[in-house]
Amino acid sequence: MNRNIVKILNVKIDALTGKEAIERLGTLMEQKEPSILTTPNTEFIMRAQNDPDFLDIINNKSKMNLADSFGVLWAARFLSWKNPKNKLWRGIVIFFEWFFSLIFLPIFPHLYKNPIPEKLSGSDFIWEIGRFAAKNHYKMFLFGGAPTVAEKAALKMQTDIYDLRVTGVYPGVVAETEKVVEAINKSHANILLVALGAPLQEKWLLTNLKKTNCKVGIGLGGTFDFTAEVIPRAPKFMQKIGLEWFFRLLHQPSRLYRQLAIPRFAWKVLMERYGIARKSRDSSK
């Protein structure tokens, strides 16, 4: 299967629109071996920097990695720009491109949709998956979240999507994996949605997806909380300009430490661009 891949800090991201992602999902559903799908955001990519097993799952085991934040789109765009030929100005120009591209991201987010054409967050894409499943008569299973959250998410989706069949749910109790796998098998589900948070959900899928007999397993982080409306999502305008993370921080100040991954990610992307510039300079000697 041909994939249009963009690498960000050595993490592979598929450059796909939502329509293309659903078409790819349909292809994966027809394959003999089960497929893992991931939804990387900036925090996700930073975790992979220090977790070789997690990075290996994303790059070598997952069949589709969808950009789950504007930060990922920004990084892909920034790293794709050509480096100035003038050696004296190169470092300064790169820094100012980095600085102003971050400032203008919330103002002109549409300018960053190349080479990755679209942000496909789990909180939005779960609805596309649901509509795809209903249209093609596939069954879904939701595993993850606090007690009752998966049930609420399943009820909401089945209420809003005609003919969707969610044939089972289970709270995010990893210690009960044997019971979870048994429940999934009994449900005869085809699509497994797992919301345990990265990298736990991806590692769980790697070990257990084949045992469940599902064709596709997708890691969706905290998506069930939004689907079940346990946690409010940011207003549409904040989602469109890449400030959803800020809204969530206001509602969950305890996430402050986790959100520090965003500035660290931006800095690391700048260092990556400088590294690319150095390699380009050295190869031209």
C-alpha positions in Angstrom: 0.0 0.0 0.0 1.5 3.3 -1.1 1.6 6.0 1.6 2.4 9.7 1.4 4.6 10.0 4.5 5.9 13.2 6.2 8.5 12.7 8.9 8.4 15.0 11.9 11.2 14.4 14.5 11.6 10.9 13.0 7.9 10.1 13.5 5.9 9.1 10.3 2.7 11.0 9.6 0.3 10.2 6.7 -0.5 13.3 4.6 -4.2 12.6 4.1 -7.5 14.4 4.0 -10.4 13.0 6.0 -11.9 11.5 2.8 -8.7 9.8 1.9 -8.3 8.5 5.5 -11.7 6.9 5.3 -10.9 5.3 1.9 -7.7 3.9 3.4 -9.7 2.6 6.4 -11.9 0.8 3.9 -8.9 -0.8 2.3 -7.5 -1.9 5.6 -10.8 -3.5 6.6 -10.5 -5.8 3.6 -6.9 -7.0 4.4 -6.2 -10.4 6.0 -4.0 -9.1 8.9 -5.5 -6.7 11.5 -4.3 -3.1 11.3 -3.3 -0.6 14.0 -4.1 3.1 13.4 -2.7 6.0 15.5 -3.5 9.7 15.8 -0.3 11.6 16.7 -0.3 15.1 18.2 2.6 17.1 19.5 2.6 15.4 22.9 2.4 12.0 21.2 5.5 12.8 19.1 7.5 14.1 22.1 6.7 10.8 24.0 8.1 8.8 21.0 11.4 10.6 21.3 12.2 8.8 24.5 10.4 5.5 23.9 11.9 3.3 21.2 9.2 0.7 21.4 6.5 3.4 21.0 8.3 4.9 18.0 8.6 1.5 16.4 4.9 0.9 16.7 4.1 4.2 15.0 6.7 3.9 12.3 6.7 0.2 11.6 3.5 -1.4 13.0 0.8 1.2 12.4 -0.8 1.3 9.0 -2.0 4.9 9.2 -0.9 7.8 11.4 -3.3 10.8 11.3 -2.2 14.3 12.3 -4.1 15.1 15.4 -3.1 18.8 16.0 -2.3 22.0 14.2 1.1 21.7 15.8 1.8 18.7 13.6 0.7 20.6 10.5 2.8 23.6 11.5 5.9 21.4 12.0 5.5 19.7 8.6 5.1 23.1 6.9 8.1 24.7 8.7 10.4 21.7 8.0 9.4 21.7 4.3 10.6 25.3 3.7 13.8 25.6 1.7 16.9 26.8 3.7 18.5 30.0 2.6 21.7 29.6 0.5 23.5 32.4 2.2 25.5 30.9 5.1 25.7 34.1 7.0 22.0 34.7 7.1 20.8 31.1 7.2 20.5 30.7 11.0 18.9 34.1 11.4 16.3 33.6 8.6 15.4 30.1 10.0 14.9 31.5 13.5 12.6 34.3 12.2 10.6 31.9 10.0 10.1 29.7 13.1 9.1 32.6 15.4 6.7 34.3 13.0 5.2 31.0 11.7 4.2 30.2 15.3 2.7 33.6 15.9 0.7 33.5 12.6 -0.5 30.0 13.1 -3.7 30.9 15.0 -4.4 33.8 12.5 -3.8 32.0 9.2 -4.1 28.3 10.0 -5.1 27.5 6.3 -1.6 28.5 5.2 -0.2 25.5 7.0 -2.1 22.8 5.2 0.8 21.6 3.1 2.3 19.0 3.0 -0.2 17.6 5.4 -3.6 18.8 4.1 -5.8 18.4 7.1 -5.9 18.1 10.9 -7.7 14.8 11.7 -8.2 14.9 15.5 -9.5 11.8 17.2 -12.4 13.8 18.6 -13.6 14.6 15.1 -12.5 11.5 13.3 -14.4 9.1 15.6 -17.6 10.4 14.0 -16.3 9.7 10.5 -15.4 6.2 11.7 -18.9 5.8 13.1 -20.5 6.9 9.8 -18.2 4.6 7.8 -19.1 1.7 10.1 -22.8 2.3 9.8 -22.7 2.6 6.0 -20.8 -0.6 5.6 -22.6 -2.6 8.4 -19.5 -3.0 10.5 -19.7 -3.4 14.3 -17.7 -1.3 16.8 -16.4 -1.9 20.3 -15.3 0.9 22.6 -12.6 0.1 25.2 -11.2 2.8 27.5 -12.1 5.8 29.7 -13.4 6.0 33.2 -16.4 3.8 34.3 -19.6 4.7 32.3 -17.7 7.0 29.8 -17.5 4.4 27.0 -21.2 3.6 27.5 -22.2 7.3 27.3 -20.0 7.7 24.2 -21.6 4.7 22.5 -25.1 5.9 23.3 -24.3 9.4 21.9 -22.9 8.0 18.7 -25.7 5.5 18.2 -28.2 8.3 18.8 -26.6 10.6 16.3 -25.6 8.1 13.6 -28.4 6.1 12.1 -27.9 2.3 11.9 -24.6 2.4 13.8 -24.0 -0.8 15.9 -21.8 -0.5 18.9 -21.9 -4.1 20.1 -19.8 -3.7 23.3 -18.0 -1.4 25.6 -15.5 -1.8 28.5 -13.9 0.8 30.8 -10.1 1.3 30.6 -9.0 -1.3 33.1 -5.8 -2.7 31.5 -5.5 -5.2 34.4 -8.5 -7.0 33.1 -7.2 -7.5 29.6 -8.2 -11.1 29.4 -11.8 -10.1 30.2 -11.6 -7.3 27.7 -10.4 -9.5 24.9 -13.2 -12.1 25.7 -15.8 -9.4 25.7 -14.6 -8.1 22.3 -14.7 -11.5 20.8 -18.2 -12.1 22.1 -19.3 -8.8 20.5 -18.1 -9.9 17.0 -16.9 -6.3 16.5 -14.9 -5.4 13.4 -13.6 -2.1 14.5 -12.0 -1.5 18.0 -11.6 2.0 19.4 -9.2 2.2 22.3 -8.9 5.2 24.6 -6.2 4.5 27.1 -3.9 7.4 26.3 -0.6 7.1 24.4 1.6 5.1 24.5 -0.4 2.6 26.5 -3.2 2.2 24.0 -0.8 1.5 21.1 1.2 -1.0 23.1 -2.0 -2.7 24.2 -3.2 -2.9 20.5 0.2 -4.4 19.4 -0.1 -7.2 22.0 -3.8 -7.8 21.8 -5.5 -6.7 18.6 -5.0 -10.0 16.8 -6.6 -11.8 19.8 -9.8 -9.8 19.4 -10.4 -10.8 15.8 -11.1 -7.1 15.0 -9.9 -5.9 11.6 -8.8 -2.5 12.8 -7.7 -1.1 16.1 -7.5 2.7 16.6 -5.9 4.6 19.5 -7.9 7.7 20.3 -6.5 9.0 23.6 -9.1 11.0 25.5 -11.7 11.1 22.7 -14.4 9.2 24.6 -14.6 12.0 27.2 -15.4 14.5 24.5 -17.8 12.1 22.6 -19.6 11.4 25.9 -19.6 15.1 26.7 -18.0 14.4 30.0 -15.4 17.1 29.2 -16.5 20.1 27.0 -14.7 20.7 23.8 -13.4 24.1 22.8 -15.7 26.4 20.7 -15.5 25.8 17.0 -13.4 29.0 16.4 -10.7 27.8 18.8 -10.7 24.4 17.2 -10.2 26.0 13.8 -7.3 28.2 14.9 -5.4 25.6 16.8 -6.1 26.8 20.3 -8.1 23.8 21.5 -5.2 22.9 23.8 -5.5 26.3 25.6 -9.2 25.8 26.2 -8.6 22.4 27.6 -5.9 23.7 29.9 -8.3 26.3 31.3 -10.7 23.6 32.1 -8.1 21.2 33.4 -5.2 23.1 35.0 -3.7 19.8 36.1 -2.7 19.2 32.4 -0.1 22.1 32.7 2.9 19.7 33.0 1.7 17.7 29.9 1.1 20.9 27.9 4.8 21.8 28.4 5.3 19.3 25.6 4.1 22.0 23.2 6.9 24.5 23.6 9.5 21.7 23.9 8.1 20.3 20.6 8.4 23.7 18.9 12.0 24.1 20.1 12.9 20.6 19.0 11.4 21.2 15.5 13.6 24.4 15.3 16.7 22.3 16.1 15.6 19.7 13.5 15.4 22.5 10.9 18.9 23.7 11.8 20.1 20.1 11.6 18.6 19.8 8.1 20.3 23.0 7.1 23.7 21.8 8.4 23.4 18.5 6.5 22.5 20.4 3.4 25.5 22.7 3.8 27.9 19.8 4.5 26.7 17.8 1.5 27.2 20.7 -0.8 30.9 21.0 0.2 
